[in-house]
Amino acid sequence: MAGWLKNNLPRGSRVLLLYPQGIEFAVAFLGCLRAGMIAVPAPLPTGRDQEDRRIEGIAKDSGAVVVMTSRNGAEAVGRWLRDTGSCRLDLFVTDDAEPSPGIEEWGSEPVDPDSLAVLQYTSGSTNAPKGVMVSHRAMHVSVTNQISALCLESGMRMGGWLPLYHDMGLLATLAPALFLGSSCVLLDVRTFLKRPISWLKLIDRFDVAFSAAPNFAYEMCCKRISDEELSGLDLSRWRYVVSGSEPIQAETMRRFARRFAAVGLDADALVPAYGLAETVVFVSAANGLRTRSMGDEREVVGCGPVEGLEAVIVDPVTMTQRPDGQTGELLLRGSSVCAGYWQNEAATEETFRAEVPGRGTGWLRTGDLAALWEGELFLVGRIKETLIVHGRNVHPHDLEYEVRLHHPELGHVGAAFAVRASDGGAEQVIITHEVSDSVPRERLPDLAVAMRRTVARELGITVAGVGLLPKGGVLRTTSGKVRRLSMRKLFCDGTLEHVYLDRGARELFGARRRNASTT
């Protein structure tokens, strides 16, 4: 594969990788690195307009000249090429690759450590996806930091269902296994979503010691795995139960530890972690669950000390440094911070080259609210998603989690956001949430009322409106993060698909469209 790439493309060409979950993706990725190409991982096209348009955007933004896939993905990729007009891309089905002549003569060509290895497109939970430029050096440092922070050992098996086109699957699961000379066992994400027990059975069957997932996956396991499915399961060898990629709920992790303690899960194996694509993937991880009350007494999970990077907490407006224990924007600096965004100098300047008074320049603005306390990092939420309710900072994932906790008839994902009424008044809180198909339509009004009361009782917040959505109604990124700003836009435009809106939500639905029609 590397031989084909080297013989057919100039060094540094961008290669779009569209594969089903499996070893074929890993081989193609390594082939790109060996041949001096820049790998551009992306999800396999599904035929859904929104997802396929995103892949088309990645192809255009990266300037990819060839798309690689396997026989199992060739039909979907071929359809996507035709439907999106991306036929300018050459299609290479890698199962058909034959050894290239002269490949044995390559020897060990030196690799410039600062040359690009990967364009990792961001999840886009708060804005349009951008291609993060990951160099060979940054990738090596990030993976080494992860191995060091967690004391991962050679031969330790890793695995799970996280897609390899996502940084947490590729660079935090597969890459450490390769660095350590270990093995990695892969599960298709669709299999996990249909039967969450399949993930835990994979961990047991293949002696997986390290497996990571976002918070929603642990919540899903607690809700959907029955006592009967636990029969014969042994999780005592799962040493690194890693939670990351989205805000971590302490109670979810406690429930998961309690639920599966009977099948050998050690509560001390819980590993809350933090990272982002702009630092390749890894920033910090904790050994065990520790929490701290922040500001309004909400419980925030500790993600361990920052490994191999400088970290500072600043006021996001003045950029002045804040003392230990105070919340502000997290800024990072070091060798695993990436070079910037591909062909986007303005965004690179804004995000990667911040200056902190007295601490110099070259700081990465993460956009995350956090605090450092006694050397440990505590993540609070995303700045752009924070709701201001009567002068109080409210984090949408807390609202979403609370209503799910008290109302099991809801689905696994929701989106809370604030909207402004057409009269220009104060912003008001809206909660949208997927609801189970099994809930009768006549029950939906009562459920919406109950959700409002839950939030008022548990969090002291008045909700202006509730929207109940069909399964799949909440937009998410490829890694499962809720796209709250996109959900807000659909709601304000009056185009959000729903099964029920209460009176408050109906009054605010389409507010942007009404505002535009009166100007």
N, C-alpha and C positions, 0 to 999 in steps of 0.2 A: 504493500500500500504506500509506504513512504517512497519506494522507488518510483511508483507511478506518478505521485505528486511531484517528486523532484525532476522527473523527466518531462513533465508536461506543463509545469507552472513555474514562474519565477519565484525566487525566494521572497517570503513576506506576503505572498498572496493570501487573501482571506478565504477560508473554506467553511461553508455552512454545513454543520452536522445536524441532520434530521433523522434520528434513529428511534426505534422502539427501545425500551429499557433492555439492556443486555450487554454481553461482552463485545458485540460488534462496535458499539459506541466507543468503548474503552480502547479497542484496537485502532479505530480511526483517529481518536484523539492523540494517542501515542505516535501514530504515523505522521500526523501533522507536526508534532514537536520534533520528531526525528528528521523530517525533511525541511525544516526551517519555515514552515507555513504558520499562519495565525489561525487557530481554531476558533470558530464562532458557533458555540452550542446553542441550540434552540429546540423547542418542543416539536414533536411530530405533528404535522397538520391533522386537524380533526374534521374539517368541513364546516366548522362553526365560524361564521363571518368574523366575529371580533378577534378570535384567536388567530385565524389565518391572516387577517390584516396585520396583526402584530408581527407575525413571522415575516411577512412581506416587508414591513418597515425595517426589521433587523437586516434583511438581505440587502435592501437599498442603502441603508445607512452605513453598513460595513463595507459595501463595495465588493461583496463576495463574488467570485468568478465561477465557482463550482459548488454544487450541493452533493454531499455524500450521504448515502443511506444503504440499508440492507434490502435483501429481497422482500422481507416481511414489511418493510416500510415503503417499497418502491411504488405501489399503487397509490397510496395516500399522497406521496410526494409528487408523483406525476400529475395527479388530479389538481393539486395545489398549484403546480407550475402553470397548468393550462388555465385554471380559473382566475388566477391573479395576474396573468400576463407576464409572469417571470421567466418566460421561455428563453431569455437571454442567458440564463444560467445553464451550464453543462451539468448533466446528471451522471453521477458515477455510482453504480451499484457495486459496493465493495466486495460482496460475496464472489463476484466474477473476477476479482483481481488475480493476476498471475505474477510470479516472481519477475522482477525487472532485471535485465542483464546488467552486470557491473555492480550490483548492489553490494557484493562481498568486498569490493574495492573501496568502499566509502571510508573505511577506517573510523576514527573518532574525530570527526570534524569539530573544531571548537565552536561553541555557541556563545555569542555575545550575551552576557547575563542581563543586559538592559534592553535587549531586543524583545519584541512582543511575542508572547506565547499564546495568549487567549484574549479575545474580546468578549467579556462577560457582561451581557446586557442586564441592567438592573431590573428588579421586579416591577417597578412602576406602581407602587402602592399609593404614592402621593403625586406622581407626575408622569410624564411620558418616559418610556424606557430610554436609557442612554448606555452606550457601549463603554464599559470600564476597561482601560488598557492595562492588562496584567502582563508584566514582564516575567521572564524566567527567574530573575532574582527575587522579585516580590513573591512569586508563587513558592519558591524554595523557602524563603524566610517565614512565610505564613504557616506553611505545613510544619516546618521545624518548630515554630513557636507552639503550635497545637500539641505536637508530640511531647515537647518539653513540659508544657503546663500541666498536662494530664498524665505524664509519666507512662505514655503508651509504649508497649514492649514489642520487640521483634517477634513475628509469628502470631501475634494477636489477630484473630479474625474479626473483620468488620462487615457491616452490611445493613440492609434495610430497604425501604421503598422509596426513599427520596430520589427524584429523577436526576439522572446524570447531566441533564442540561442546566440544572440549577446548581449554584455554587456550593450549597451545603451537601449535595449529593456527590458532585464531581470533586471538589477541592477540599472538603472536610471529611469525606468518607472514603472515596476511592483513592485519592492521592496519598493520604497517610498510609493506607494499606500497601500501596506500591512502594513508597519510601522505605517502609519497614520490611519489605520482602514478605508481606503477609498475603492473605487472600481476602476477597470481598464477595459477599453473596448478595445478589440483587433480586428484588421483588417489584413487580409492576405496580404502580400507584393505584391503578384501577382495581387490582385484586385486593389491596388493602382497604380501599373505600367501600367495596362490596362486603368484605368479610374482615374486619379488623383483627380477628384472631389469627389470620394468616401471617401477620407480622410477628406475633409472639411465637407462633409455631416455627417460623423460620429461624428465629433466634435460638430456640431450644434445639431444633433438629441439627443445625449446623454449628453449634457452639459459638455463636456470635457474642463477642465480649463488648463490642462498641456498636451502638446503634442510636441514631439521632432522629428527632422529629420535632415539628412545631407543637405548641401547646394544644391545639385543637385535636391532634391525633391521640394524645393521652386522655383528653376528655371523651373522645369517641370510644376509646377502649373501655373506659369506666361505664359508659352508658349502654354499649351494644354487645359486650361479651357476656354470655350467660355462664352460670355456674357449671352447667353441663359441658360447655366448651373448654373449661379449665381442666377437665379430667385428664390426668397423665402429663400435664404441662409442667416443665421444670425451668424456671427462670433464674436459678441460683448462680448460673455462670455468666449472667449479663452484668458486667462490672461497670459499664459506663452507659447510664440511662440519660442520654443527652437531650435537653430541651432548648430550642433556640429558634431563630428565624422570625418569631413574632413574640409579643409580650407574654411573659410567663406568669401564670396565676399560681400563687403558692398553694391555694386550696386544691387546685387540680392535681398538682404533684403529690400532695398529701393523700388525696383520695386514690390516686393511682398506686401509691406505695401500699396503702392499706388494702386495696382491692386485690392486689396480686402478691401480698405477703404470704398467703397460704400456699402459693406455688413456688416459693423460694426467693422472691424478689427482695433484695436487701435495700432498705430505705437509704442507707449510706451510699448506695450506687447512683443516686440522683445527681445529675450534673447540669445545673442551669448554666447556659453559655450565651455569649454575645458576639456578634460579628456583623460585617456588612461587606457588600461586594467591593466597595472602594478600598478595603484593606485585604483584598483577595477573598477572604471569608472570615478569618479568625481574629478575635481580639482578646477574649478572656473566657475563663470557665472556672466554676467553683466545684469543689469536692463536697457534696452534700448540700442540703437545703437550708439556707439562712435567710432571714427576712429582717426588715427594719421599717419602722413607721416613718413616713415622709409627710411633712407639712400638714395635710388634712387628716393625718392618722391612717391613711391607706397603707396597706401592707405591700412592700416592694421587695422583690427577690434579689438577693445578691448574686452576681455573676463572676465572683472571684477577682483576683488582681489582674490588671492589664499585663499581658506578656509580650515583652520584646518591643514595646512602643512607649513613647512619651504620651501622657494623658493629662489634660487640664480641663477644668469646668469653668465656663465663662458666662457672663451675662450675654445673651444672644444679640442684644442691641448695641451695648457699649464695648463689648469684647473684653471687659475687665475681668480678671480672674476672681473666682469665688472661693471661699475657704472650704475646708473639709466639712461634709455634712449638708452643705447648701446645694440646692438644685439649680442647674443651668444647662447650657448646651455642652455636650462632650466634644472636645477637639482632640485629634490624634496626630502624631508625627513619628515617622520611622521608616525603616527599609521595606516593610510590607505594605505601606501606603502606596497605592498605584499611581501611575503617571498622570492620570486625568481621564477625561471623556473623549472618545474618538471623534475627531473633527468637530469639536465643540469647545472652542477656546473660551467663550464667554462663561459657560457653565464650569469649565475647568478652573478658570481664574476665581470664580465666586466660591467654589467648593474646596479646592485643593490648595489654595495659596493664601489662606487667612493669616492675619497678623494679630498677635496678642501683645499688648503693651508690656515691655520688660521681658518677653519670652521669644521675641523674634518672629520670623515668618515661616511659611511652608506648612501651616497647620491645616489638617483636613477637618472641615465642618461636617459632622455626622448628621446634623438635623435631629438628633435624639436628646431628650431631656434626661439628665442623669445626675448622680451625686457620687463622690468618692468619700468613703468613710473607712478609716483605719486600713487604708490600702486596698479596699474592695470596691468594685464598681456596682452601683445599683441603678438599674434602668427604670425610668418612669414612663416614658412614652414619646411619640413623635410630636415635634413642635407644631408642624403644620396641621395636625389632626386634633390638637388640644382644643377643647371647648371652654369658653369663658362664660360661666353662669353666675350672674350677680357678683362678679369680681373673684370668683373661685375657679381655679383650674380643674377641669373635669376631663378624664381620659376615656375616650369612647369604648375601649375594650372592657373597662370596668362595668359600664352600663350593659353592654352586650352579654358579658359573663353572668351578671346578676340575674337578668331575666331568664337566661337558660337554666341557671341553677334552680330557680323556683318554679319553672314552667316546663316540665319535660315534654310537653306536646310540641314545643318549638323544635326546629331543626338544629343543625350544628353550627350555623353561622348567621350573623346579623351585622348590621352597619348602623352606627349612631353618628349623627352629625347635627350641625346647627344651620338653620336657614333664617333669612330675614323676610318678614311679611312685606306685601306690596306697598304698605303705607310707610315703609322705611323705619319701622320701629326696631326694638332690640331683637337680636338673634334669639331663636327659640329652638329647643332640643327636639329632634325627631329620632325615633327609634324604628328602624325597619328590620325585619327578621324573617327568615324562612320558617315556614310552619309545615308540620307533617300533613301529608295527604289524607291521613286517617281522621283528621279533625273535621267534624261536620261544619258546613258553612254557617249554620245558625249559631254555632258556638263561638265564632270569631269575634263578634262584638264584646262578649263577656271576657274573652281572653285578652283583648286589647285593654279593657278597663283594668283587669288584674295586673297586667304588665305595668301600667301607669302607677298603680298603687304600690307595687313591689319596689319600683325605683324611688318613689317618694318615701316609703318606709325605711328602706335599707340604705339609701344614699342621700336622702334629703333633697332630691332634685325634682322639680316639676317638669314633666314631659308634655310638650305641646301637642304631639301627635304620634300615633302608632300606625305603621304600615306592615301588613302581613303579606309575605311573598311566597311564590311557588318555589319548589325545590330548584336550585340553580339560579334563583333570582338575585342573589348577592354576587356582585362581580368580585373575582379574586385573581390574584396574580398566579403565575405558573407554580409558585411555591406555596400557594394557599393563603397568602396575605390578603386581607380584605382591602379592596380599593375604595376607601371611604369617600375620597374626594370625587371619584367618578360616580359613585352612588348618589352623592349630593347633587351633582350636575343633572343626572337623570331625573331625580325627584323635582328639582327646581324647573327643569324643562318640561315636566309633565309627561315624560316618556318611560318612567319606571314601571315595569310589569308588576302587577300586584293582584292579590286575591281579595284583599280587604284594606280599606283606609278608614280610620275612625274620623269623627267630625273635624278634630283639630288638624289631622293630616290632610283631609280634603281641602280645608281652607288655605293651606300653604302649598298644596301640590300645584306645580306649574307656575310658581311665583315669578320666576325669571321671565317666562313667556308673557305673563300678564304685564310685568313691569315694562317690557320692551314694547308692547302694543299701546301703552299709554304715553310713551315718550315721543 
